[in-house]
Structure formats: structure tokens, C-alpha cells
Amino acid sequence: MQKAYESFGISAAVYERGERILKDLAERFREIDETAEFNQLKVLRAMQKNGVADYHLTGSTGYGHDDQGRDTLERVYADTFHTEDALVRPQITCGTHALYIALSANLKAGDELLSPVGRPYDTLEEVIGIRPSVGSLAENGISYRQVDLKPDGAFDWDGIRDAVTEKTKLVTIQRSRGYSSRRTFSPEEIGELIRFIKSIKPDLNVMVDNCYGEFTRREEPSDFGADMIVGSLIKNPGGGLAPVGGYIAGRADLIERCAKRLTAPGLGKDVGASLGLNASMFQGFFLSPTVTAGAEKGAIFAAALYESLGFSVYPSSKEPRYDIIQAIELKTPENLSAFCAGIQSAAPVDSFVRPVASEMPGYPDPVIMAAGCFVQGSSIELSADGPMREPYNIYFQGGLTWQHAKIGILNSLQKLVDAGLAL
Ligand SMILES: *Cc1c(COP(=O)(O)O)cnc(C)c1O
């Protein structure tokens, strides 16, 4: 094995450090496999219950009227996530789009959106209008209020109580850390927050940005009172096979509004051709529990490896985790670049490319990204990205297989060593 790694450019010292680290992770990995098994059953049951059939795997064109594959896929998502309905479409271009649909469809001029968990994901700042933007919610008369987390990361219960007014209509809770150093919330914690908020104002709707969280636990935020959960199909639930798309799962009346926002009032879910993508969406969802498990193992391995070298990592290798993102504080722009070079050069596609930081639509700082993916920008595939700002955190995620995640992580360390980091 070591020879095989050597021929890949990974030194004996790096490989052996990796093997030592892995010895302590066996129990953790076993738990992850059990979660995957549980979730595999959940998805399989939903597919069988809805009678997924061979003819559902072909697609429609044009209006997409009576596309039974598409409609059945949405039933499968809804049953897996224990919601009344779901919207799962290739016409949802990405996670930000799915979130924008869920927000804009369920807020009207004069309403207020509340985030009780601090600043949302970077791309949502323009959606909401925190950074002024054409077409933002703010431009359409929807105001926004935010309650930051306490310095220790706890919910600010009093602040939240004070922030709920009669204007407050929708609450947005981001499960994952995104590009910040705060922790990721468990579905249970999100449930506690939802119960609290609904005890103040029972008719509030709660949306959870579930990006990167799907299938890392046995339950989802929808099992704990979320009215909508939202995510991207080029992350966990697409299983690496969905080439595009997003989902919104939740209460039927809210999903109806989302569908009518995505297409048009009067059309809603009835139109939207699946364009031959049903098969990859079904198959990707079927594989998602195990693909997510592989990515989670990669995240834990990266945490343990970099922790052993004295870097701060979030979460630590010992903490429970509720998403597949691993943040590593790399401290210098050189380390950040070297890490990304390692991930990129371990990729099956575009391995010869050298990542450099650049401006990205929707992001305030230049971002460096490593992604040699089958699906452009897919972050369930082995990928890493970080904004070029202190403390030079890298956000690492994905890996269609645990083995590939491991190879990529060892290669990242090799590049840091090549750039002068002492082992
Ligand atoms: C990825 C992500 C988004 C946005 O998804 P895109 O597909 O990149 O538009 C939103 N929120 C969180 C927490 C994310 O991780």
C-alpha cells in the first residue's frame, strides 16, 4: 500500500502518520456505518412504498405534464424526510436558488424574516438584502432581523424572544456552519429552538437550511418541527449522481407556494420537464446515505490528522457531527493554497489544474476552491474552499468514496509538507 501511495507522490512519513491516526477512528467509523445503514433503510422503504418503477426512470420534455417519475421522486423525498410534500427539480439551479424560492414564496411585503442563529450563509446576504442587491427580499419590502449567537455559541433566548414581533412571519435557521467558525447545530438543538420560537408565536413558519446535513444523522430537522427543509442536490442528497437541482421538503401549503414561485401561479408542480434526469436523481438519493457516510469519515480523518499537527479544527475529531463540513484553521494564505493544491491534484477530473483565489458571484471576499469534479462545483465530491481572509480557514468536504477522501487528505498534507510544514 505504501508503495502505491509513494507512486502517487505521498511520502512514507505522511502515509504512516495517516495510518496511526486511523487506528483511533475505528469506533467512530462503525457508528457512521450504522447511521448509513439506518438511512439506507429509510430511503429504500420510501422508494418501495411509492412503487418506484422502471418507467419512472425515463424523463419528460417540454411542459413535463404528467411526469410520473418526477412526481414519484418528490413523494420519495417527502416520505424519507417525513414531510407532507416536496419540490425536487432540476429547474432549481442550486442551493441558494432553493432557499430563495422558499423565502420569497412564503414572505410578502411588510413581513419580517428572522435569523435567530446569526449571519446566514454568504450567498443569502444578497438574497435577503443584507448586502444591497437587485431583486432582494429587502427590495421587495421584506425586512430582516438577526439575533447573533452568544459568544460561547449558545442561542440568545432573551434576544430571540425580543426579536419576534407581529411582523415576523418566517424564521430561517442554518444547520451547517457554512463559511463561518460557528458550530453546526444538531437536528435536536434546532428542534429545541423551533419549540421555543413557536411557543412565542405559534403561527410562525420555520425554514431550515439543511445544506450538507442530510443523512449525517438518523433524523432531519423536519423530524423536529421544521416547516420546510431546503438543500442542494450537488451536495449530500444528490449522492454525486444528480447533475443539478435542489429540494424543498415541508408542509404542503408552503411547498405549493414554492412550486408556484418556481414556475407560475396556476402552474405550480404540474409543469417542469425532468429531461432524462430522473434516473440519476433516484439513484443518487438511493446512494446518498453511504456517500454521505464516506464524506463524513473523510471529514473526521482530516480533523484528526490536522489536529495532530497542532492546527485548530472545527469540529474536533472527537465531537459529534451534524454535517460533512470540516473547517481547518490553516493560519496562512500559503497553507490555504497548498491545501487546495493537494485536493485538486488528487482529483479524478482536472487534476492538472492549480487553484487560485478569485472573486465569486455572491461571495464578498475572493475565494479559493479546489474541485476536480464530475459535476461542476459539486461539493459532495472531494472539494475544498475557503475565503481569502483571516484566519485562512479551509472548508473541506465530500468524497464520493471514503478511499478517495483519504487519498485527497493525505495529498493535501503532502503539499503542506512540500511547502515547508515540518511533520
Ligand atoms: C452550499 C450552501 C448554500 C448554497 O448552496 P449553493 O448550491 O452553493 O447555492 C446555502 N447554505 C449553506 C449552509 C450551504 O452550505
The ligand as a Gaussian input file, in Angstrom:
#p B3LYP/6-31G(d) Opt

LIG

0 1
 C      -23.880000      25.428000      -0.111000
 C      -24.731000      26.151000       0.831000
 C      -25.711000      27.034000       0.400000
 C      -25.887000      27.448000      -1.034000
 O      -25.811000      26.447000      -1.933000
 P      -25.314000      26.670000      -3.437000
 O      -25.732000      25.419000      -4.073000
 O      -23.845000      26.864000      -3.399000
 O      -26.031000      27.854000      -3.976000
 C      -26.510000      27.619000       1.348000
 N      -26.346000      27.368000       2.652000
 C      -25.392000      26.541000       3.101000
 C      -25.258000      26.311000       4.561000
 C      -24.568000      25.906000       2.208000
 O      -23.635000      25.074000       2.662000

